[in-house]
């Protein structure tokens, strides 16, 4: 993984990301691109990805699942295969 200071932080509301995860809110093109960049370019794994997207508690065991769902939703929205983004997670 790249140096932590070089990885950009984003501050989406935790409630919004939770709504995206459960598909009650659509993922935006901007968010999909950000997730792809964090996962593919910076190599953030599923556990770490949520902490770069919001200020909420992202240290629990559900972080892996949240990160995985966000990556899969982003790839689906971008019409890409998340597995081609590298082996993270």
C-alpha positions as CSV (number, residue, x, y, z in Angstrom):
1,X,0.0,0.0,0.0
2,X,1.1,3.6,-0.7
3,X,2.2,6.0,2.0
4,X,-0.9,6.8,4.2
5,X,-0.4,10.5,3.9
6,X,-0.7,10.3,0.1
7,X,-4.0,8.6,0.0
8,X,-6.9,11.1,-0.2
9,X,-9.6,11.1,2.5
10,X,-13.2,11.6,1.6
11,X,-15.9,12.5,4.1
12,X,-19.2,11.0,2.9
13,X,-21.9,10.8,5.6
14,X,-21.9,7.3,7.1
15,X,-25.7,7.2,6.7
16,X,-25.3,7.8,3.0
17,X,-22.8,5.0,2.6
18,X,-25.0,2.7,4.6
19,X,-27.9,3.5,2.2
20,X,-25.6,2.8,-0.8
21,X,-24.6,-0.5,0.7
22,X,-28.2,-1.7,1.2
23,X,-29.1,-0.2,-2.2
24,X,-31.7,2.3,-0.9
25,X,-29.6,5.0,-2.5
26,X,-27.8,4.7,-5.9
27,X,-24.1,4.9,-6.0
28,X,-23.0,8.1,-7.8
29,X,-20.5,8.0,-10.7
30,X,-18.2,10.2,-8.6
31,X,-18.3,7.8,-5.6
32,X,-17.8,4.8,-7.9
33,X,-14.7,6.4,-9.4
34,X,-13.3,7.3,-6.0
35,X,-13.8,3.7,-4.8
36,X,-12.1,2.3,-7.9
37,X,-9.2,4.7,-7.4
38,X,-8.8,3.8,-3.7
39,X,-9.0,0.1,-4.3
40,X,-7.2,-0.2,-7.5
41,X,-4.6,2.6,-7.6
42,X,-3.9,2.9,-3.8
43,X,-4.4,-0.8,-3.1
44,X,-6.8,-0.3,-0.1
45,X,-8.2,-3.6,1.0
46,X,-11.9,-4.1,1.9
47,X,-11.2,-3.6,5.7
48,X,-9.4,-0.3,5.1
49,X,-11.5,1.3,2.3
50,X,-14.4,2.5,4.5
51,X,-12.1,4.5,6.7
52,X,-11.1,6.6,3.7
53,X,-14.7,7.3,2.7
54,X,-16.3,8.4,6.0
55,X,-15.7,9.6,9.6
56,X,-17.9,6.9,11.2
57,X,-16.7,3.9,13.1
58,X,-15.1,1.7,10.4
59,X,-13.0,-0.6,12.7
60,X,-15.5,-3.3,13.3
61,X,-15.7,-6.7,11.6
62,X,-18.4,-5.3,9.3
63,X,-15.8,-3.1,7.7
64,X,-14.7,-5.9,5.5
65,X,-18.2,-6.6,4.3
66,X,-18.9,-2.9,3.7
67,X,-15.7,-2.4,1.8
68,X,-16.4,-5.5,-0.4
69,X,-19.9,-4.4,-1.2
70,X,-18.8,-0.9,-2.0
71,X,-16.1,-2.2,-4.4
72,X,-18.5,-4.5,-6.1
73,X,-21.2,-1.8,-6.5
74,X,-18.6,0.6,-7.9
75,X,-17.4,-1.9,-10.4
76,X,-21.0,-2.8,-11.4
77,X,-21.8,0.8,-11.9
78,X,-18.7,1.4,-14.0
79,X,-19.4,-1.8,-16.0
80,X,-16.0,-3.3,-14.9
81,X,-15.0,-6.5,-13.2
82,X,-13.7,-5.6,-9.7
83,X,-11.4,-8.7,-9.8
84,X,-9.4,-7.0,-12.6
85,X,-8.7,-4.2,-10.1
86,X,-6.1,-6.3,-8.4
87,X,-5.9,-8.6,-5.5
88,X,-7.0,-6.4,-2.5
89,X,-9.1,-7.5,0.3
